[in-house]
Amino acid sequence: MVQFQKRRRMNKEYAVGLDIGGTHITAAIIDIVSMKVIDFSLHKESFDSNLPVEEVMTIWEKAIRTSIENSFLSVFSP
């Protein structure tokens, strides 16, 4: 299970934003004070909606992890 929390860094707060559709997930890190997407954090993964749930969850996790890693923020709690 992956846990995400609102984190504070240098007096800023961030959250993971998700757009989950039937064949894709898009993740981004959001500065919730300015309500702006953090540069380079936007990441999209496509998938076949007929895949088993476990495979879809793995793809969702990859999208979220990649978004966090690309944001250059250390906000991930394994």
PyMOL Python script that loads the backbone (N, CA, C, O; Angstrom):
from pymol import cmd

cmd.read_pdbstr("""\
ATOM      1  N   MET A   1       0.850  -1.174   0.000  1.00  0.00           N
ATOM      2  CA  MET A   1       0.000   0.000   0.000  1.00  0.00           C
ATOM      3  C   MET A   1       0.896   1.238   0.000  1.00  0.00           C
ATOM      4  O   MET A   1       1.858   1.313   0.765  1.00  0.00           O
ATOM      5  N   VAL A   2       0.586   2.181  -0.837  1.00  0.00           N
ATOM      6  CA  VAL A   2       1.318   3.436  -0.911  1.00  0.00           C
ATOM      7  C   VAL A   2       0.536   4.488  -0.133  1.00  0.00           C
ATOM      8  O   VAL A   2      -0.671   4.641  -0.321  1.00  0.00           O
ATOM      9  N   GLN A   3       1.222   5.201   0.728  1.00  0.00           N
ATOM     10  CA  GLN A   3       0.571   6.241   1.502  1.00  0.00           C
ATOM     11  C   GLN A   3       1.105   7.598   1.085  1.00  0.00           C
ATOM     12  O   GLN A   3       2.313   7.779   0.932  1.00  0.00           O
ATOM     13  N   PHE A   4       0.211   8.540   0.905  1.00  0.00           N
ATOM     14  CA  PHE A   4       0.597   9.893   0.555  1.00  0.00           C
ATOM     15  C   PHE A   4       0.053  10.833   1.610  1.00  0.00           C
ATOM     16  O   PHE A   4      -1.064  10.666   2.100  1.00  0.00           O
ATOM     17  N   GLN A   5       0.838  11.796   1.942  1.00  0.00           N
ATOM     18  CA  GLN A   5       0.429  12.782   2.922  1.00  0.00           C
ATOM     19  C   GLN A   5       0.737  14.158   2.371  1.00  0.00           C
ATOM     20  O   GLN A   5       1.618  14.335   1.529  1.00  0.00           O
ATOM     21  N   LYS A   6      -0.005  15.117   2.862  1.00  0.00           N
ATOM     22  CA  LYS A   6       0.316  16.493   2.552  1.00  0.00           C
ATOM     23  C   LYS A   6       1.630  16.786   3.269  1.00  0.00           C
ATOM     24  O   LYS A   6       1.743  16.524   4.466  1.00  0.00           O
ATOM     25  N   ARG A   7       2.623  17.320   2.567  1.00  0.00           N
ATOM     26  CA  ARG A   7       3.926  17.587   3.156  1.00  0.00           C
ATOM     27  C   ARG A   7       4.251  19.064   3.078  1.00  0.00           C
ATOM     28  O   ARG A   7       3.783  19.777   2.191  1.00  0.00           O
ATOM     29  N   ARG A   8       5.052  19.503   4.011  1.00  0.00           N
ATOM     30  CA  ARG A   8       5.485  20.893   4.072  1.00  0.00           C
ATOM     31  C   ARG A   8       6.977  20.929   3.787  1.00  0.00           C
ATOM     32  O   ARG A   8       7.730  20.138   4.356  1.00  0.00           O
ATOM     33  N   ARG A   9       7.415  21.821   2.926  1.00  0.00           N
ATOM     34  CA  ARG A   9       8.835  22.005   2.624  1.00  0.00           C
ATOM     35  C   ARG A   9       9.064  23.484   2.411  1.00  0.00           C
ATOM     36  O   ARG A   9       8.446  24.106   1.547  1.00  0.00           O
ATOM     37  N   MET A  10       9.956  24.040   3.208  1.00  0.00           N
ATOM     38  CA  MET A  10      10.278  25.460   3.094  1.00  0.00           C
ATOM     39  C   MET A  10       9.003  26.303   3.110  1.00  0.00           C
ATOM     40  O   MET A  10       8.823  27.177   2.261  1.00  0.00           O
ATOM     41  N   ASN A  11       8.126  26.043   4.068  1.00  0.00           N
ATOM     42  CA  ASN A  11       6.879  26.771   4.242  1.00  0.00           C
ATOM     43  C   ASN A  11       5.925  26.636   3.058  1.00  0.00           C
ATOM     44  O   ASN A  11       5.097  27.518   2.829  1.00  0.00           O
ATOM     45  N   LYS A  12       6.030  25.555   2.312  1.00  0.00           N
ATOM     46  CA  LYS A  12       5.110  25.298   1.209  1.00  0.00           C
ATOM     47  C   LYS A  12       4.432  23.965   1.463  1.00  0.00           C
ATOM     48  O   LYS A  12       4.997  23.079   2.103  1.00  0.00           O
ATOM     49  N   GLU A  13       3.233  23.835   0.960  1.00  0.00           N
ATOM     50  CA  GLU A  13       2.501  22.581   1.083  1.00  0.00           C
ATOM     51  C   GLU A  13       2.235  22.023  -0.305  1.00  0.00           C
ATOM     52  O   GLU A  13       1.937  22.761  -1.244  1.00  0.00           O
ATOM     53  N   TYR A  14       2.351  20.685  -0.417  1.00  0.00           N
ATOM     54  CA  TYR A  14       2.187  20.017  -1.699  1.00  0.00           C
ATOM     55  C   TYR A  14       1.196  18.874  -1.559  1.00  0.00           C
ATOM     56  O   TYR A  14       1.012  18.319  -0.476  1.00  0.00           O
ATOM     57  N   ALA A  15       0.566  18.535  -2.663  1.00  0.00           N
ATOM     58  CA  ALA A  15      -0.339  17.392  -2.723  1.00  0.00           C
ATOM     59  C   ALA A  15      -0.169  16.711  -4.072  1.00  0.00           C
ATOM     60  O   ALA A  15       0.324  17.313  -5.026  1.00  0.00           O
ATOM     61  N   VAL A  16      -0.578  15.464  -4.142  1.00  0.00           N
ATOM     62  CA  VAL A  16      -0.588  14.737  -5.413  1.00  0.00           C
ATOM     63  C   VAL A  16      -1.967  14.911  -6.018  1.00  0.00           C
ATOM     64  O   VAL A  16      -2.974  14.582  -5.390  1.00  0.00           O
ATOM     65  N   GLY A  17      -2.014  15.431  -7.243  1.00  0.00           N
ATOM     66  CA  GLY A  17      -3.267  15.561  -7.969  1.00  0.00           C
ATOM     67  C   GLY A  17      -3.361  14.452  -9.006  1.00  0.00           C
ATOM     68  O   GLY A  17      -2.375  14.140  -9.674  1.00  0.00           O
ATOM     69  N   LEU A  18      -4.540  13.857  -9.144  1.00  0.00           N
ATOM     70  CA  LEU A  18      -4.730  12.751 -10.083  1.00  0.00           C
ATOM     71  C   LEU A  18      -5.919  12.994 -10.991  1.00  0.00           C
ATOM     72  O   LEU A  18      -6.951  13.508 -10.560  1.00  0.00           O
ATOM     73  N   ASP A  19      -5.763  12.619 -12.257  1.00  0.00           N
ATOM     74  CA  ASP A  19      -6.875  12.556 -13.208  1.00  0.00           C
ATOM     75  C   ASP A  19      -6.929  11.108 -13.655  1.00  0.00           C
ATOM     76  O   ASP A  19      -6.064  10.652 -14.402  1.00  0.00           O
ATOM     77  N   ILE A  20      -7.935  10.389 -13.205  1.00  0.00           N
ATOM     78  CA  ILE A  20      -8.038   8.969 -13.506  1.00  0.00           C
ATOM     79  C   ILE A  20      -9.191   8.759 -14.468  1.00  0.00           C
ATOM     80  O   ILE A  20     -10.347   9.047 -14.155  1.00  0.00           O
ATOM     81  N   GLY A  21      -8.857   8.254 -15.640  1.00  0.00           N
ATOM     82  CA  GLY A  21      -9.864   7.946 -16.646  1.00  0.00           C
ATOM     83  C   GLY A  21      -9.920   6.441 -16.873  1.00  0.00           C
ATOM     84  O   GLY A  21      -9.213   5.681 -16.212  1.00  0.00           O
ATOM     85  N   GLY A  22     -10.747   6.025 -17.790  1.00  0.00           N
ATOM     86  CA  GLY A  22     -10.900   4.602 -18.074  1.00  0.00           C
ATOM     87  C   GLY A  22      -9.691   3.964 -18.717  1.00  0.00           C
ATOM     88  O   GLY A  22      -9.520   2.748 -18.632  1.00  0.00           O
ATOM     89  N   THR A  23      -8.846   4.756 -19.362  1.00  0.00           N
ATOM     90  CA  THR A  23      -7.676   4.203 -20.057  1.00  0.00           C
ATOM     91  C   THR A  23      -6.390   4.951 -19.742  1.00  0.00           C
ATOM     92  O   THR A  23      -5.376   4.747 -20.409  1.00  0.00           O
ATOM     93  N   HIS A  24      -6.420   5.811 -18.738  1.00  0.00           N
ATOM     94  CA  HIS A  24      -5.194   6.548 -18.385  1.00  0.00           C
ATOM     95  C   HIS A  24      -5.259   7.039 -16.941  1.00  0.00           C
ATOM     96  O   HIS A  24      -6.322   7.088 -16.322  1.00  0.00           O
ATOM     97  N   ILE A  25      -4.082   7.399 -16.431  1.00  0.00           N
ATOM     98  CA  ILE A  25      -3.975   8.145 -15.184  1.00  0.00           C
ATOM     99  C   ILE A  25      -2.923   9.215 -15.408  1.00  0.00           C
ATOM    100  O   ILE A  25      -1.843   8.941 -15.932  1.00  0.00           O
ATOM    101  N   THR A  26      -3.241  10.423 -15.010  1.00  0.00           N
ATOM    102  CA  THR A  26      -2.289  11.523 -15.063  1.00  0.00           C
ATOM    103  C   THR A  26      -2.088  12.007 -13.640  1.00  0.00           C
ATOM    104  O   THR A  26      -3.049  12.255 -12.913  1.00  0.00           O
ATOM    105  N   ALA A  27      -0.821  12.138 -13.250  1.00  0.00           N
ATOM    106  CA  ALA A  27      -0.485  12.575 -11.902  1.00  0.00           C
ATOM    107  C   ALA A  27       0.379  13.822 -11.983  1.00  0.00           C
ATOM    108  O   ALA A  27       1.134  14.008 -12.938  1.00  0.00           O
ATOM    109  N   ALA A  28       0.261  14.671 -10.975  1.00  0.00           N
ATOM    110  CA  ALA A  28       1.094  15.872 -10.880  1.00  0.00           C
ATOM    111  C   ALA A  28       1.199  16.270  -9.420  1.00  0.00           C
ATOM    112  O   ALA A  28       0.317  15.971  -8.614  1.00  0.00           O
ATOM    113  N   ILE A  29       2.292  16.949  -9.089  1.00  0.00           N
ATOM    114  CA  ILE A  29       2.459  17.500  -7.753  1.00  0.00           C
ATOM    115  C   ILE A  29       1.977  18.941  -7.797  1.00  0.00           C
ATOM    116  O   ILE A  29       2.360  19.718  -8.671  1.00  0.00           O
ATOM    117  N   ILE A  30       1.128  19.279  -6.830  1.00  0.00           N
ATOM    118  CA  ILE A  30       0.499  20.600  -6.789  1.00  0.00           C
ATOM    119  C   ILE A  30       0.999  21.369  -5.571  1.00  0.00           C
ATOM    120  O   ILE A  30       0.993  20.850  -4.454  1.00  0.00           O
ATOM    121  N   ASP A  31       1.430  22.607  -5.794  1.00  0.00           N
ATOM    122  CA  ASP A  31       1.703  23.531  -4.690  1.00  0.00           C
ATOM    123  C   ASP A  31       0.333  24.036  -4.267  1.00  0.00           C
ATOM    124  O   ASP A  31      -0.291  24.811  -4.993  1.00  0.00           O
ATOM    125  N   ILE A  32      -0.146  23.605  -3.098  1.00  0.00           N
ATOM    126  CA  ILE A  32      -1.524  23.915  -2.741  1.00  0.00           C
ATOM    127  C   ILE A  32      -1.713  25.335  -2.228  1.00  0.00           C
ATOM    128  O   ILE A  32      -2.847  25.769  -2.023  1.00  0.00           O
ATOM    129  N   VAL A  33      -0.630  26.060  -2.018  1.00  0.00           N
ATOM    130  CA  VAL A  33      -0.755  27.471  -1.651  1.00  0.00           C
ATOM    131  C   VAL A  33      -1.023  28.293  -2.908  1.00  0.00           C
ATOM    132  O   VAL A  33      -1.940  29.113  -2.942  1.00  0.00           O
ATOM    133  N   SER A  34      -0.204  28.060  -3.950  1.00  0.00           N
ATOM    134  CA  SER A  34      -0.373  28.817  -5.196  1.00  0.00           C
ATOM    135  C   SER A  34      -1.316  28.122  -6.174  1.00  0.00           C
ATOM    136  O   SER A  34      -1.729  28.716  -7.170  1.00  0.00           O
ATOM    137  N   MET A  35      -1.665  26.838  -5.884  1.00  0.00           N
ATOM    138  CA  MET A  35      -2.522  26.022  -6.757  1.00  0.00           C
ATOM    139  C   MET A  35      -1.922  25.869  -8.150  1.00  0.00           C
ATOM    140  O   MET A  35      -2.630  25.927  -9.155  1.00  0.00           O
ATOM    141  N   LYS A  36      -0.603  25.671  -8.195  1.00  0.00           N
ATOM    142  CA  LYS A  36       0.099  25.486  -9.460  1.00  0.00           C
ATOM    143  C   LYS A  36       0.771  24.118  -9.484  1.00  0.00           C
ATOM    144  O   LYS A  36       1.198  23.594  -8.455  1.00  0.00           O
ATOM    145  N   VAL A  37       0.854  23.553 -10.693  1.00  0.00           N
ATOM    146  CA  VAL A  37       1.550  22.289 -10.900  1.00  0.00           C
ATOM    147  C   VAL A  37       3.054  22.550 -10.826  1.00  0.00           C
ATOM    148  O   VAL A  37       3.557  23.491 -11.438  1.00  0.00           O
ATOM    149  N   ILE A  38       3.766  21.710 -10.072  1.00  0.00           N
ATOM    150  CA  ILE A  38       5.218  21.816  -9.969  1.00  0.00           C
ATOM    151  C   ILE A  38       5.834  21.386 -11.304  1.00  0.00           C
ATOM    152  O   ILE A  38       5.453  20.368 -11.882  1.00  0.00           O
ATOM    153  N   ASP A  39       6.794  22.185 -11.778  1.00  0.00           N
ATOM    154  CA  ASP A  39       7.465  21.901 -13.050  1.00  0.00           C
ATOM    155  C   ASP A  39       7.932  20.448 -13.126  1.00  0.00           C
ATOM    156  O   ASP A  39       8.429  19.894 -12.145  1.00  0.00           O
ATOM    157  N   PHE A  40       7.771  19.856 -14.264  1.00  0.00           N
ATOM    158  CA  PHE A  40       8.238  18.511 -14.607  1.00  0.00           C
ATOM    159  C   PHE A  40       7.499  17.385 -13.881  1.00  0.00           C
ATOM    160  O   PHE A  40       7.831  16.217 -14.081  1.00  0.00           O
ATOM    161  N   SER A  41       6.510  17.704 -13.047  1.00  0.00           N
ATOM    162  CA  SER A  41       5.851  16.642 -12.284  1.00  0.00           C
ATOM    163  C   SER A  41       4.693  15.988 -13.029  1.00  0.00           C
ATOM    164  O   SER A  41       4.265  14.900 -12.643  1.00  0.00           O
ATOM    165  N   LEU A  42       4.177  16.606 -14.074  1.00  0.00           N
ATOM    166  CA  LEU A  42       3.042  16.052 -14.811  1.00  0.00           C
ATOM    167  C   LEU A  42       3.467  14.773 -15.531  1.00  0.00           C
ATOM    168  O   LEU A  42       4.407  14.782 -16.325  1.00  0.00           O
ATOM    169  N   HIS A  43       2.763  13.670 -15.244  1.00  0.00           N
ATOM    170  CA  HIS A  43       3.112  12.388 -15.863  1.00  0.00           C
ATOM    171  C   HIS A  43       1.836  11.605 -16.173  1.00  0.00           C
ATOM    172  O   HIS A  43       0.941  11.498 -15.335  1.00  0.00           O
ATOM    173  N   LYS A  44       1.765  11.060 -17.388  1.00  0.00           N
ATOM    174  CA  LYS A  44       0.594  10.298 -17.829  1.00  0.00           C
ATOM    175  C   LYS A  44       1.005   8.877 -18.191  1.00  0.00           C
ATOM    176  O   LYS A  44       2.022   8.654 -18.847  1.00  0.00           O
ATOM    177  N   GLU A  45       0.201   7.935 -17.754  1.00  0.00           N
ATOM    178  CA  GLU A  45       0.358   6.526 -18.120  1.00  0.00           C
ATOM    179  C   GLU A  45      -0.964   6.048 -18.710  1.00  0.00           C
ATOM    180  O   GLU A  45      -2.030   6.283 -18.142  1.00  0.00           O
ATOM    181  N   SER A  46      -0.881   5.380 -19.849  1.00  0.00           N
ATOM    182  CA  SER A  46      -2.074   4.784 -20.470  1.00  0.00           C
ATOM    183  C   SER A  46      -2.124   3.305 -20.122  1.00  0.00           C
ATOM    184  O   SER A  46      -1.094   2.684 -19.863  1.00  0.00           O
ATOM    185  N   PHE A  47      -3.326   2.747 -20.119  1.00  0.00           N
ATOM    186  CA  PHE A  47      -3.477   1.327 -19.830  1.00  0.00           C
ATOM    187  C   PHE A  47      -4.767   0.814 -20.454  1.00  0.00           C
ATOM    188  O   PHE A  47      -5.661   1.584 -20.805  1.00  0.00           O
ATOM    189  N   ASP A  48      -4.837  -0.493 -20.581  1.00  0.00           N
ATOM    190  CA  ASP A  48      -6.029  -1.173 -21.089  1.00  0.00           C
ATOM    191  C   ASP A  48      -6.976  -1.374 -19.902  1.00  0.00           C
ATOM    192  O   ASP A  48      -6.609  -2.023 -18.922  1.00  0.00           O
ATOM    193  N   SER A  49      -8.155  -0.840 -19.982  1.00  0.00           N
ATOM    194  CA  SER A  49      -9.097  -0.922 -18.866  1.00  0.00           C
ATOM    195  C   SER A  49      -9.572  -2.342 -18.582  1.00  0.00           C
ATOM    196  O   SER A  49     -10.235  -2.582 -17.573  1.00  0.00           O
ATOM    197  N   ASN A  50      -9.239  -3.283 -19.459  1.00  0.00           N
ATOM    198  CA  ASN A  50      -9.615  -4.676 -19.245  1.00  0.00           C
ATOM    199  C   ASN A  50      -8.552  -5.473 -18.489  1.00  0.00           C
ATOM    200  O   ASN A  50      -8.722  -6.670 -18.253  1.00  0.00           O
ATOM    201  N   LEU A  51      -7.456  -4.811 -18.109  1.00  0.00           N
ATOM    202  CA  LEU A  51      -6.411  -5.487 -17.344  1.00  0.00           C
ATOM    203  C   LEU A  51      -6.936  -5.851 -15.962  1.00  0.00           C
ATOM    204  O   LEU A  51      -7.876  -5.232 -15.464  1.00  0.00           O
ATOM    205  N   PRO A  52      -6.320  -6.866 -15.340  1.00  0.00           N
ATOM    206  CA  PRO A  52      -6.685  -7.182 -13.954  1.00  0.00           C
ATOM    207  C   PRO A  52      -6.403  -5.985 -13.041  1.00  0.00           C
ATOM    208  O   PRO A  52      -5.501  -5.188 -13.300  1.00  0.00           O
ATOM    209  N   VAL A  53      -7.181  -5.879 -11.983  1.00  0.00           N
ATOM    210  CA  VAL A  53      -7.074  -4.743 -11.060  1.00  0.00           C
ATOM    211  C   VAL A  53      -5.648  -4.562 -10.542  1.00  0.00           C
ATOM    212  O   VAL A  53      -5.168  -3.433 -10.448  1.00  0.00           O
ATOM    213  N   GLU A  54      -4.972  -5.649 -10.208  1.00  0.00           N
ATOM    214  CA  GLU A  54      -3.611  -5.559  -9.667  1.00  0.00           C
ATOM    215  C   GLU A  54      -2.673  -4.872 -10.657  1.00  0.00           C
ATOM    216  O   GLU A  54      -1.838  -4.062 -10.253  1.00  0.00           O
ATOM    217  N   GLU A  55      -2.799  -5.185 -11.947  1.00  0.00           N
ATOM    218  CA  GLU A  55      -1.954  -4.564 -12.968  1.00  0.00           C
ATOM    219  C   GLU A  55      -2.274  -3.079 -13.122  1.00  0.00           C
ATOM    220  O   GLU A  55      -1.370  -2.259 -13.285  1.00  0.00           O
ATOM    221  N   VAL A  56      -3.553  -2.738 -13.072  1.00  0.00           N
ATOM    222  CA  VAL A  56      -3.961  -1.336 -13.168  1.00  0.00           C
ATOM    223  C   VAL A  56      -3.401  -0.556 -11.977  1.00  0.00           C
ATOM    224  O   VAL A  56      -2.904   0.558 -12.145  1.00  0.00           O
ATOM    225  N   MET A  57      -3.480  -1.134 -10.781  1.00  0.00           N
ATOM    226  CA  MET A  57      -2.949  -0.462  -9.584  1.00  0.00           C
ATOM    227  C   MET A  57      -1.444  -0.251  -9.695  1.00  0.00           C
ATOM    228  O   MET A  57      -0.928   0.776  -9.254  1.00  0.00           O
ATOM    229  N   THR A  58      -0.736  -1.212 -10.281  1.00  0.00           N
ATOM    230  CA  THR A  58       0.713  -1.075 -10.482  1.00  0.00           C
ATOM    231  C   THR A  58       1.011   0.085 -11.432  1.00  0.00           C
ATOM    232  O   THR A  58       1.959   0.839 -11.212  1.00  0.00           O
ATOM    233  N   ILE A  59       0.219   0.228 -12.470  1.00  0.00           N
ATOM    234  CA  ILE A  59       0.391   1.330 -13.419  1.00  0.00           C
ATOM    235  C   ILE A  59       0.093   2.661 -12.735  1.00  0.00           C
ATOM    236  O   ILE A  59       0.812   3.639 -12.942  1.00  0.00           O
ATOM    237  N   TRP A  60      -0.954   2.704 -11.929  1.00  0.00           N
ATOM    238  CA  TRP A  60      -1.279   3.930 -11.189  1.00  0.00           C
ATOM    239  C   TRP A  60      -0.125   4.301 -10.259  1.00  0.00           C
ATOM    240  O   TRP A  60       0.277   5.462 -10.188  1.00  0.00           O
ATOM    241  N   GLU A  61       0.397   3.311  -9.555  1.00  0.00           N
ATOM    242  CA  GLU A  61       1.514   3.570  -8.646  1.00  0.00           C
ATOM    243  C   GLU A  61       2.722   4.116  -9.402  1.00  0.00           C
ATOM    244  O   GLU A  61       3.383   5.045  -8.938  1.00  0.00           O
ATOM    245  N   LYS A  62       3.007   3.533 -10.571  1.00  0.00           N
ATOM    246  CA  LYS A  62       4.134   4.008 -11.379  1.00  0.00           C
ATOM    247  C   LYS A  62       3.941   5.470 -11.764  1.00  0.00           C
ATOM    248  O   LYS A  62       4.881   6.261 -11.681  1.00  0.00           O
ATOM    249  N   ALA A  63       2.740   5.835 -12.182  1.00  0.00           N
ATOM    250  CA  ALA A  63       2.466   7.223 -12.578  1.00  0.00           C
ATOM    251  C   ALA A  63       2.688   8.176 -11.408  1.00  0.00           C
ATOM    252  O   ALA A  63       3.288   9.239 -11.567  1.00  0.00           O
ATOM    253  N   ILE A  64       2.201   7.789 -10.237  1.00  0.00           N
ATOM    254  CA  ILE A  64       2.334   8.645  -9.060  1.00  0.00           C
ATOM    255  C   ILE A  64       3.794   8.753  -8.637  1.00  0.00           C
ATOM    256  O   ILE A  64       4.279   9.851  -8.366  1.00  0.00           O
ATOM    257  N   ARG A  65       4.494   7.634  -8.578  1.00  0.00           N
ATOM    258  CA  ARG A  65       5.920   7.653  -8.200  1.00  0.00           C
ATOM    259  C   ARG A  65       6.736   8.499  -9.175  1.00  0.00           C
ATOM    260  O   ARG A  65       7.582   9.290  -8.759  1.00  0.00           O
ATOM    261  N   THR A  66       6.481   8.332 -10.470  1.00  0.00           N
ATOM    262  CA  THR A  66       7.225   9.081 -11.480  1.00  0.00           C
ATOM    263  C   THR A  66       6.968  10.571 -11.336  1.00  0.00           C
ATOM    264  O   THR A  66       7.895  11.375 -11.443  1.00  0.00           O
ATOM    265  N   SER A  67       5.734  10.941 -11.097  1.00  0.00           N
ATOM    266  CA  SER A  67       5.387  12.347 -10.893  1.00  0.00           C
ATOM    267  C   SER A  67       6.158  12.932  -9.719  1.00  0.00           C
ATOM    268  O   SER A  67       6.717  14.025  -9.812  1.00  0.00           O
ATOM    269  N   ILE A  68       6.183  12.204  -8.627  1.00  0.00           N
ATOM    270  CA  ILE A  68       6.900  12.673  -7.436  1.00  0.00           C
ATOM    271  C   ILE A  68       8.392  12.775  -7.714  1.00  0.00           C
ATOM    272  O   ILE A  68       9.021  13.779  -7.379  1.00  0.00           O
ATOM    273  N   GLU A  69       8.956  11.747  -8.322  1.00  0.00           N
ATOM    274  CA  GLU A  69      10.391  11.762  -8.635  1.00  0.00           C
ATOM    275  C   GLU A  69      10.747  12.904  -9.575  1.00  0.00           C
ATOM    276  O   GLU A  69      11.782  13.549  -9.402  1.00  0.00           O
ATOM    277  N   ASN A  70       9.906  13.159 -10.562  1.00  0.00           N
ATOM    278  CA  ASN A  70      10.184  14.219 -11.539  1.00  0.00           C
ATOM    279  C   ASN A  70      10.015  15.617 -10.964  1.00  0.00           C
ATOM    280  O   ASN A  70      10.505  16.586 -11.543  1.00  0.00           O
ATOM    281  N   SER A  71       9.336  15.731  -9.842  1.00  0.00           N
ATOM    282  CA  SER A  71       9.097  17.057  -9.250  1.00  0.00           C
ATOM    283  C   SER A  71      10.307  17.578  -8.495  1.00  0.00           C
ATOM    284  O   SER A  71      10.352  18.755  -8.136  1.00  0.00           O
ATOM    285  N   PHE A  72      11.291  16.717  -8.250  1.00  0.00           N
ATOM    286  CA  PHE A  72      12.491  17.080  -7.496  1.00  0.00           C
ATOM    287  C   PHE A  72      12.186  17.416  -6.046  1.00  0.00           C
ATOM    288  O   PHE A  72      12.986  18.079  -5.386  1.00  0.00           O
ATOM    289  N   LEU A  73      11.047  16.973  -5.540  1.00  0.00           N
ATOM    290  CA  LEU A  73      10.694  17.163  -4.137  1.00  0.00           C
ATOM    291  C   LEU A  73      10.773  15.815  -3.438  1.00  0.00           C
ATOM    292  O   LEU A  73      10.416  14.790  -4.019  1.00  0.00           O
ATOM    293  N   SER A  74      11.221  15.809  -2.242  1.00  0.00           N
ATOM    294  CA  SER A  74      11.274  14.560  -1.467  1.00  0.00           C
ATOM    295  C   SER A  74       9.998  14.468  -0.642  1.00  0.00           C
ATOM    296  O   SER A  74      10.007  14.734   0.559  1.00  0.00           O
ATOM    297  N   VAL A  75       8.916  14.096  -1.284  1.00  0.00           N
ATOM    298  CA  VAL A  75       7.620  14.041  -0.589  1.00  0.00           C
ATOM    299  C   VAL A  75       7.051  12.636  -0.543  1.00  0.00           C
ATOM    300  O   VAL A  75       5.916  12.452  -0.103  1.00  0.00           O
ATOM    301  N   PHE A  76       7.797  11.648  -0.981  1.00  0.00           N
ATOM    302  CA  PHE A  76       7.258  10.296  -1.041  1.00  0.00           C
ATOM    303  C   PHE A  76       7.544   9.542   0.236  1.00  0.00           C
ATOM    304  O   PHE A  76       8.671   9.551   0.731  1.00  0.00           O
ATOM    305  N   SER A  77       6.540   8.897   0.768  1.00  0.00           N
ATOM    306  CA  SER A  77       6.692   8.041   1.947  1.00  0.00           C
ATOM    307  C   SER A  77       6.368   6.612   1.535  1.00  0.00           C
ATOM    308  O   SER A  77       5.199   6.282   1.333  1.00  0.00           O
ATOM    309  N   PRO A  78       7.393   5.746   1.406  1.00  0.00           N
ATOM    310  CA  PRO A  78       7.125   4.361   0.995  1.00  0.00           C
ATOM    311  C   PRO A  78       6.345   3.595   2.026  1.00  0.00           C
ATOM    312  O   PRO A  78       6.043   2.419   1.824  1.00  0.00           O
TER     313      PRO A  78
END
""", "prot")
cmd.dss("prot")
cmd.show_as("cartoon", "prot")
cmd.util.cbc("prot")
cmd.orient("prot")
